[in-house]
Amino acid sequence: MNVRAYTLDFTVESQHVKEVLSSVFHTIILHRTFGKITYKKESTYGIGSLGVCDNDCNKIDFTYCSVNNPELAADIDKEVSQFHSELRGAANAGHTRNGTIALEFYEKKKARWPFGGDLFTWESWEVRVELVSATSTPEQQRRQELIGTELAEKVFYITQMINKSDYVPKTPDIPNDIGNVYHTKYTDIHPFLFRMRYSLTPKQESQSVGKSVRKLLDYT
C-alpha cells in the first residue's frame, strides 16, 4: 500500500514561521484524533467526546482549531520551535534559508517471532519553508496580509484531502493492541500514531532535500 504524501510550500518571514506551522499541524492532527477509546468487551468499544478550541494567531490574521489537550499542544509546539530555531540560526549564519518539516502518521505491524514489528507510514504531510526578509514596513504589512490568505487556502485544502475516503488504520478489536494504532500517552484522547522530522537545505542543494540537519521523533 502506498503512502499518501502531501506537500505544502510557504515563503514567509521568520516571525510568522511558528504560527504558520502550528496552524497547519494542529489542523491535521485535529482530524486524526479521537476522544478516549474505552473497551467494554472484545470488539466493542466507546469513543469519548473530543474537546476543541480556537487559537488566534498574534502576528497573522488567522484563527485555527486544535484539539484541546495541553500535552499534545506542548509536543507540537516543542518540535515547531526547534525547527524554527534551527532554520533561523542557519539563516542568520548565511548557511541556508530553506527547510522542511514533516508530520507522518504510522501504525505498528504485529511482530512475527523472532523478528521485530514493522512501522508502516500511511500518511505524510511535508511543509517546505523559505525564509524571506521584508525591506520596508509596507512590504512587511503586505506579506502579513498575504500569508493570512494563503494559510486559509492551505488549511481548506488540508480539510479537503484529509476527509477523502482513503485508508486509515482500523481500531483494534482488543485493548492490548490499541498502541499499534493510537498514541496512549495523552489524557482523554487517542490520536493516530504520529512522528515529526525536519531537515535544512544547504544553499548548494536548493533543488533537493538536504541532510545538514535531520531529526526523527517517535511519540510512543
C-alpha positions as CSV (number, residue, x, y, z in Angstrom):
1,M,0.0,0.0,0.0
2,N,1.4,3.4,-1.0
3,V,1.9,6.3,1.5
4,R,-0.4,9.2,0.9
5,A,2.0,12.1,0.7
6,Y,1.2,15.8,0.6
7,T,3.5,18.8,0.3
8,L,2.8,22.4,1.2
9,D,5.1,25.4,0.4
10,F,5.4,28.6,2.3
11,T,7.6,31.7,1.8
12,V,7.4,33.7,5.0
13,E,9.3,35.9,7.4
14,S,10.9,34.3,10.4
15,Q,8.3,35.9,12.7
16,H,5.5,34.0,11.0
17,V,7.0,30.5,10.9
18,K,5.7,29.2,14.2
19,E,2.1,30.4,13.7
20,V,2.0,29.0,10.1
21,L,3.3,25.6,11.1
22,S,1.1,25.4,14.2
23,S,-1.9,26.2,12.1
24,V,-1.1,23.5,9.7
25,F,-0.1,20.7,12.0
26,H,-2.9,21.3,14.6
27,T,-5.4,21.3,11.8
28,I,-4.1,17.9,10.5
29,I,-3.9,16.3,14.0
30,L,-7.4,17.5,14.9
31,H,-8.7,15.4,12.0
32,R,-6.6,12.5,13.1
33,T,-7.6,12.3,16.7
34,F,-10.4,10.6,18.5
35,G,-11.8,11.1,22.1
36,K,-10.7,8.5,24.6
37,I,-11.4,5.0,23.4
38,T,-12.8,2.7,26.1
39,Y,-13.3,-1.0,25.6
40,K,-16.4,-2.7,27.0
41,K,-15.6,-6.1,25.8
42,E,-13.7,-7.6,22.8
43,S,-14.6,-5.8,19.6
44,T,-16.9,-3.5,21.5
45,Y,-15.7,0.0,22.5
46,G,-16.9,3.5,23.0
47,I,-15.4,6.8,21.9
48,G,-15.5,9.8,24.2
49,S,-16.0,13.4,23.2
50,L,-13.2,15.4,21.7
51,G,-12.6,18.8,23.1
52,V,-11.7,21.5,20.5
53,C,-10.5,25.1,21.0
54,D,-10.0,28.1,18.8
55,N,-6.5,29.7,18.5
56,D,-6.0,33.3,17.4
57,C,-2.6,34.0,15.8
58,N,-0.8,37.1,17.2
59,K,1.1,38.1,14.1
60,I,-1.2,36.8,11.3
61,D,-4.9,37.5,10.8
62,F,-5.9,33.9,11.1
63,T,-7.7,31.6,13.6
64,Y,-7.3,27.8,13.6
65,C,-8.9,25.0,15.6
66,S,-7.0,22.4,17.6
67,V,-7.5,19.5,20.0
68,N,-8.0,20.9,23.5
69,N,-5.2,18.9,25.1
70,P,-2.2,20.7,26.7
71,E,0.1,17.7,26.5
72,L,-0.4,17.3,22.7
73,A,-0.1,21.1,22.2
74,A,3.2,21.1,24.1
75,D,4.6,18.3,22.0
76,I,3.7,20.1,18.7
77,D,5.0,23.4,19.9
78,K,8.3,21.9,21.0
79,E,9.1,20.5,17.6
80,V,7.9,23.5,15.7
81,S,10.0,25.7,17.9
82,Q,13.1,23.5,17.5
83,F,12.7,23.6,13.7
84,H,12.2,27.4,13.7
85,S,15.3,27.9,15.9
86,E,17.5,25.7,13.6
87,L,16.3,27.4,10.5
88,R,16.6,30.9,11.9
89,G,20.1,30.1,13.2
90,A,21.1,28.8,9.8
91,A,19.7,31.8,8.0
92,N,21.5,34.2,10.4
93,A,24.8,32.4,9.8
94,G,24.3,32.6,6.0
95,H,24.0,28.9,5.5
96,T,20.5,28.4,4.2
97,R,17.1,29.9,4.3
98,N,15.2,26.8,3.3
99,G,13.9,23.9,5.5
100,T,11.4,21.1,5.6
101,I,9.4,19.8,8.5
102,A,7.1,16.8,8.1
103,L,4.3,15.1,10.1
104,E,3.9,11.4,9.5
105,F,1.2,9.0,10.6
106,Y,2.0,5.3,11.0
107,E,0.9,2.1,12.5
108,K,2.8,-0.8,14.1
109,K,2.5,-4.2,12.5
110,K,2.5,-7.1,14.8
111,A,5.8,-8.8,15.2
112,R,6.4,-12.3,14.0
113,W,8.8,-14.2,16.3
114,P,11.8,-14.0,16.2
115,F,11.6,-10.7,14.2
116,G,10.6,-7.3,15.5
117,G,7.5,-5.5,14.4
118,D,7.5,-3.1,11.4
119,L,6.3,0.5,11.3
120,F,4.1,1.3,8.3
121,T,3.7,5.0,7.4
122,W,0.3,5.6,5.8
123,E,0.1,9.3,5.5
124,S,2.7,12.1,5.3
125,W,2.4,15.9,5.3
126,E,5.6,17.8,4.3
127,V,5.8,21.6,4.8
128,R,8.6,23.3,2.9
129,V,9.6,26.7,4.3
130,E,11.7,29.5,2.7
131,L,12.6,32.5,4.9
132,V,12.4,36.0,3.4
133,S,13.1,39.4,4.9
134,A,10.9,42.4,4.2
135,T,12.8,45.5,3.1
136,S,10.2,48.1,4.3
137,T,7.2,48.4,6.6
138,P,4.7,48.5,3.6
139,E,6.2,45.2,2.3
140,Q,6.0,43.7,5.8
141,Q,2.4,44.6,6.1
142,R,1.7,43.2,2.6
143,R,3.4,39.9,3.4
144,Q,1.4,39.6,6.6
145,E,-1.9,40.0,4.7
146,L,-0.8,37.6,2.0
147,I,0.3,34.9,4.4
148,G,-3.1,35.0,6.2
149,T,-4.9,34.5,2.9
150,E,-2.6,31.8,1.8
151,L,-2.8,30.0,5.1
152,A,-6.6,30.0,4.9
153,E,-6.4,28.4,1.4
154,K,-3.9,25.7,2.6
155,V,-6.0,24.8,5.6
156,F,-9.0,24.4,3.4
157,Y,-7.0,22.2,1.1
158,I,-5.9,20.1,4.1
159,T,-9.5,19.5,5.2
160,Q,-10.5,18.5,1.7
161,M,-7.7,16.0,1.4
162,I,-8.0,14.6,4.9
163,N,-11.7,13.9,4.6
164,K,-11.3,11.8,1.4
165,S,-12.4,8.2,1.9
166,D,-8.9,6.8,1.9
167,Y,-7.2,4.2,4.1
168,V,-6.9,4.8,7.8
169,P,-6.0,2.1,10.3
170,K,-8.8,0.2,11.9
171,T,-9.4,0.4,15.6
172,P,-8.1,-2.8,17.1
173,D,-10.6,-5.4,18.4
174,I,-8.7,-5.9,21.7
175,P,-7.4,-3.2,24.1
176,N,-3.9,-4.7,24.2
177,D,-3.4,-3.8,20.5
178,I,-4.5,-0.2,20.7
179,G,-0.9,1.0,21.0
180,N,-0.3,-0.3,17.5
181,V,-2.6,2.3,16.0
182,Y,-3.0,5.2,18.5
183,H,-0.9,7.1,21.0
184,T,-1.8,6.2,24.5
185,K,0.3,8.8,26.4
186,Y,-2.3,11.6,26.2
187,T,-5.1,12.2,28.7
188,D,-8.6,11.8,27.4
189,I,-7.7,11.5,23.7
190,H,-6.3,8.9,21.2
191,P,-4.5,10.5,18.2
192,F,-3.3,8.2,15.5
193,L,0.4,7.3,15.9
194,F,2.5,10.2,14.5
195,R,6.1,11.4,14.4
196,M,7.8,14.5,13.1
197,R,11.0,15.1,11.3
198,Y,12.8,18.1,9.9
199,S,15.8,19.0,7.7
200,L,17.5,22.1,6.5
201,T,18.5,22.5,2.8
202,P,22.1,23.7,2.2
203,K,22.5,26.5,-0.3
204,Q,24.2,24.4,-2.9
205,E,21.3,21.9,-2.7
206,S,18.5,24.3,-3.1
207,Q,16.8,22.0,-5.6
208,S,17.0,18.9,-3.4
209,V,16.2,17.9,0.2
210,G,19.4,18.5,2.2
211,K,20.8,16.4,5.0
212,S,22.7,19.0,7.0
213,V,20.3,18.8,10.0
214,R,17.8,15.9,10.4
215,K,15.7,14.8,13.3
216,L,13.2,12.0,13.7
217,L,10.8,11.8,16.6
218,D,8.5,9.0,17.6
219,Y,5.9,9.8,20.3
220,T,5.5,6.4,21.9
